[in-house]
């Protein structure tokens, strides 16, 4: 009789990373028109909250000026949502990878490096996949943003787990 091993907590962290990776793969295969949140934003933020405060924000991202004046309120807000989604998605991949592998790879530093390199590699492959999709532009800067999201999660997870481990030893 075949024995089915139960999922451990570490396995569920890896499932989290895998689910996010699958969602990113699907998303990067869609055109901008298929994914734009501008119609949603126009409906839900019709009164353009905080527009006056946001009017003073202007910067360049990949040779493109990002401001309300140059792209309009809704595309400006969407820019931050999209970049936040980049950072947040890879934050979750990094978190899931670190938590899932920290008990499997016994060397903490090695775990951190392997998970970060894997997340960064996936980000690069995701941008390549995006390049195969019409009306989408793969950006090296997005890979850097993704890599920083993963690295932030890995470092925070390491800090929290180290704190809790040392706290538990002091109580014992």
Secondary structure, 3 states (H helix, E strand, C coil): CCCCCCCCHHHHHHHHHHHHHHHHHHHHCCCHHHHCCHHHHHHHCCCCCCHHHHCCCEEEECCEEEEHHHHCHHHHHHHHHHHHHHHHHHHHHHHHHHHHHCCCCCCHHHHHHHHHHHHHHHHHHHHHHHHCCCCCCCCHHHHHHHHHHHHHHHHHHHHHHHHHHHHHHHHC
